[in-house]
Amino acid sequence: MKASWIIIGVLLMFSCQAAGSGSSGEKDTFSKYMFDQVHIEGKTNVNSFHLEYREDEFCRVPGDLNAENANLEIDIPAAQVEADSQAMLKDFLELINAAEYPNISIEIARNEVRFQHAEEEMKMIELSLNGIKKQFECTTYTQACFGDQWCLNGQLKIRLTDFDIEPPHKFLGLVKVKDEIFINFRILFS
């Protein structure tokens, strides 16, 4: 009985992937997007920390996004980022100077957004943090997901010092935040 449930689950998984992929395995246009999830991960010399941001509504893609030079910009309100503890969130908001720069922005050039089943790709992503905008190579992959939607998944590695942020020290220097931070994200397109 248990084996039959496993087989049914595998068949459903494959049929859902096939239904979302279309006949050519590509989707050329989309009209809305949602920043489904963002995980910010870092480490100290003592432990690690995790922050998260999620949207729950789709946004309309700007009408000019299909233009060749167009960009897709996504703003993350820093005040809506969640953390395991309020103290960690307070430290994060102070660290990125959220009082003066309340949004974290990610910008992706239109020609970098392609919807087809592919291996991992490197894409250029612009990240704005602490009032500084920098370009980074980002490891991404796209896939059909959730019926007729496509997911753009990515992982970006940054250094706090790239944004003129000195990794802080706490408790008289006993706890030190490491310079390297990882940002994992998934954007849904429909």
MODAWO-V192167 format. One record per helix or strand of 2 or more residues. SS is the DSSP state (H for helix, E for strand). FROM is the first residue (numbers start at 1). TO is the last residue. If there is no record, write none. Layout:
# MODAWO-V192167
SS_FROM_TO / SS_FROM_TO
This chain:
# MODAWO-V192167
H_2_21 / E_26_27 / E_32_44 / E_48_53 / E_59_60 / H_63_66 / E_71_77 / H_78_80 / E_82_83 / H_86_95 / E_103_109 / H_110_112 / E_115_116 / E_121_129 / E_132_145 / E_149_159 / H_160_163 / E_169_170 / E_175_189
